Structure formats: structure tokens, C-alpha cells
Amino acid sequence: MKIYDIDFSIGLFLAPLSGYTNWPLRVLCRRYGAELAYTEMISSTGLLRREKSSMRILERPPEDRPLIAQIFSSNPQESALAARFLQHEGFDGIDINMGCPAKKVVSKGSGAALMKDVAQAQAMVEAVVEAVNLPVSVKMRAGWDPSCLNADHLARLLVEKGAGCIIIHPRARSDLYQGLPQWEVLERLRRAVDVPIIASGNIATRPDLEQIKALGADAFLIGRAAIGRPWIFRELTGGDVPALSERRDVMLEHLDMLCTFFGEDKGVRSMRKFLSAYVRGLPGAARFRDTVCTLEETRALELHINAFFAELPD
């Protein structure tokens, strides 16, 4: 299958997750079979102002490809300029976020707010498509709320403006991340557009993939299920669950990469978001979490990780 003008054999991609999917996690997930990844959501305004936080998101090693840059804004012209800058920076495509439900994003007319402003959403896609020679996708939700489940209608209009791929998270903005995904939205979307559709939302098992593919999905975004579990991509293709030693080694490598990326202080703090997920389901996980989340130095954290796994039964 061809998405973003790239051929993929399976269609397992790492989703963009703010605060999580910086290059260390992306590199680990690629090792286990993620065929494509996205940056964390980037503010178009921040890019144009060259704000440090936005520019930091662009950092990645050479092996972190193919990589799609995801932007958010309420301003079509601003987004077009940001997309042009990202093309110059060597990204493989642009994804326009029309799905983020966060209040600080939608209150400014960005993210999922664009689903109830159809004219502005169309203008956004048209401006970005005209600005770059890169494939452009749109990530959206089922709609704004239960009274406005318009993903199929909006997707058709955005494809007419040049969107080459639609990513669907089948919850309304009002649902945030609660409740079950409404996958019937995907069936309507499949009938509405003839471009690739990428499914996103609570995908964690092989039966999930089979069910959603039968509804019309061409590829799949794996998001929260990959936190502390980068090997999920191997599992989803029938591979083995990692041995304890492999899980430990991945944790230590992730810590090392985060410290390389952020520096030791921020790297250790950033690793705290992953620690519980890495040891979930193992004996003594709660006690381990309570201890390590107070540590400030890399060496101390490494020692505790090694000691925790050394005490586990084979």
C-alpha cells in the first residue's frame, strides 16, 4: 500500500503523542516494526517564531525516517508558512491536526475546533497543499459532539482540497479519550473518500487490527499502547513478548537516549512518565514506581532498574 507516497507492507505507525513521541521513543518503536512515525504536535506559530520548544520537537537522528511533521493552528496562511519550513527541514509529509481535544488548543480555534468550522478547515488544507510539494494528511475525530458527527462529510471536502490521507480517531471531541471508539464512523468515512484511511484509537491487539481493517482502514496508528511497550509493533505482527532481560535493556536504553536528548536532569524527569508502563504487571511494580519517581540522577535510576529486574523470578 502507498501512503504519503511511500510503500508500506503492513501499515503499523507510531501515533503522535505530545510529551511522549520524541525521537527516543520513535527510534525504539521503529526497531520493533513501526514503519512510520509522526512528530509530537507542533505549533505553527511556535515554528514561525522559532520558539525553543517547537524547534526542539524537530530534532531527530538520521535513522528516524520516514517522519511526518504534525502541525496545529487556526490560521491557514501561518500553517502554509510552517509547512514550507518543515519541507525545507527534510520531513516526509505534513499532517494537519484537527483532532486534539485539549481545551487550550480548541479555545484558540485549533485542533478539533476546526471540525465545526468547515470553511476554515478547507482553507487550512488548501493553503498547506499549495505551499509544499509534500503529501498532506489530516487527523480528525468523529466530530465535535454527538450532535455534530461530521467526519465523513468534512473528509470528503478536505480531500477535494488536496488532502491525500485521512486519519480518524472515532470519538467526538466531547468524549475526550473516554468511552469506546465509534468505529462505525470508519465505515461511513470509507464510503465518502477514496484516499488511504489510517485508524487511531485504542488499538492494542491483533484482533483489533483485524476488526478495524475489515471496516476499511488501510493502516493503523498505535499510540498509548506503545508507551512503555515499544515492542508492541513486534507483537502485533505475531512476534514474541519480550523476556524480562529484554524489557530491562530497553528501559535502560530509553533512559540513556532521553538523557542524550534532554540532558540528565530533564531526561530523568521525562523517563518518569514511562517507568510505570514498562513494569506494569510485574511483581513489585507499585513499590518500584514509588521509589524511582523520586530519583534525580541517571546512575541511581539505572541501579534501581537493574536491582528490580534482578529480584524477579525467571
Stockholm file with secondary structure:
# STOCKHOLM 1.0

chainA/1-314         MKIYDIDFSIGLFLAPLSGYTNWPLRVLCRRYGAELAYTEMISSTGLLRREKSSMRILERPPEDRPLIAQIFSSNPQESALAARFLQHEGFDGIDINMGCPAKKVVSKGSGAALMKDVAQAQAMVEAVVEAVNLPVSVKMRAGWDPSCLNADHLARLLVEKGAGCIIIHPRARSDLYQGLPQWEVLERLRRAVDVPIIASGNIATRPDLEQIKALGADAFLIGRAAIGRPWIFRELTGGDVPALSERRDVMLEHLDMLCTFFGEDKGVRSMRKFLSAYVRGLPGAARFRDTVCTLEETRALELHINAFFAELPD
#=GR chainA/1-314 SS CEETTEECSSCEEECCCTTTCSHHHHHHHHHTTCCEEECCCEEHHHHHTTCHHHHHHTCCCTTSCSEEEEEECSCHHHHHHHHHHHHHTTCSEEEEEECCCCHHHHTTTCGGGGGGCHHHHHHHHHHHHHHCSSCEEEEEEEESSTTCCCHHHHHHHHHHTTCCEEEEEEEEGGGTTCSCCCTHHHHHHHHHCCSCEEEESSCCSHHHHHHHHHTTCSEEEECGGGTTCTTHHHHHTTCCCCCHHHHHHHHHHHHHHHHHHHCHHHHHHHHHHHHHHHHTTSTTHHHHHHHHTTCCSHHHHHHHHHHHHHTSCC
#=GC SS_cons         CEETTEECSSCEEECCCTTTCSHHHHHHHHHTTCCEEECCCEEHHHHHTTCHHHHHHTCCCTTSCSEEEEEECSCHHHHHHHHHHHHHTTCSEEEEEECCCCHHHHTTTCGGGGGGCHHHHHHHHHHHHHHCSSCEEEEEEEESSTTCCCHHHHHHHHHHTTCCEEEEEEEEGGGTTCSCCCTHHHHHHHHHCCSCEEEESSCCSHHHHHHHHHTTCSEEEECGGGTTCTTHHHHHTTCCCCCHHHHHHHHHHHHHHHHHHHCHHHHHHHHHHHHHHHHTTSTTHHHHHHHHTTCCSHHHHHHHHHHHHHTSCC
//
